[in-house]
Amino acid sequence: MTEPTIVTLADGEACSLAAAERIIEILDVAIDDHGEAHWVTTGGSTPAGIYHHLARTALRDELDWRKVHLWWTDDRFVPPDHPLSNVKIADEILLAPHRAGEAGTGGVPIPMDQVHPFETSAAIGEGHDEGWCAHRYAEDIQANGPDTNDDGWPVFDLILLGIGPDGHILSVFPGSETFDRPEWALGVPAPTHVEPHVARVTLNPAIVPAAAELLVVTHGDGKAEILRDILRGERDVRALPAQLARRPGATWILDQEAARLL
Ligand code: 6PG
């Protein structure tokens, strides 16, 4: 078998629920295996529905969240409360309700020192650039992240991925120079071909295939053509970075609209 598992469901809501259930399973197995779980989450709008199921339904009680470390694939170089921040929806839906102690409103109890956003606030506040921010992130992974594989890349238990309209994952765009770089995390100039046009910080794409589990979730008709290219076209990860997750063992959860050309 050389291809990932593709699960096609009725709609985005079904995808969010299935993804939330799979996330719980994967993190639970990791905790059983080595006492903690390192989950890298993604940006975009897709995680909102997933976070909702994790934070506000009975699923929340199926995992020992105190053993989970939460990381991000990438972020925009803006403060975490900025509307463009990839941290903002995770904070608002997944984390903050518990932190605020809002009885009955949900939120997962991941200890705050196990929540690892790119430190964009510190970087911007102290006048540093994206490269500095990325370097700090790599140091955080080194100090608090998972073990590394034989090639020296950190092996996260789970990386959740969304798919950009151009086939990007993380902030690794088609033709990205990050493919030739050794750093675990990097600054990326603002892309001109895809919105939003703001500078980024991202994990190195080599960290994607190194992960123990990959879960790709995307839905909607607008993703159908790029998904056909990614999953049925020639393999060229530099042209279509999402093909890094086109590998055995990865699970792609799609709705019928997104999967219609497969
Ligand atoms: C970015 C986004 C991006 C996102 C995808 C999917 O920084 O450009 O994080 O990688 O994950 O574009 O977005 P949707 O979930 O909104 O489809």
Residues whose N, C-alpha, C, O or C-beta is under 5 A from the ligand:
A	BS01	6PG	T42 G43 G44 S45 T46 G162 I163 G164 P165 H168 I169 L170 E195
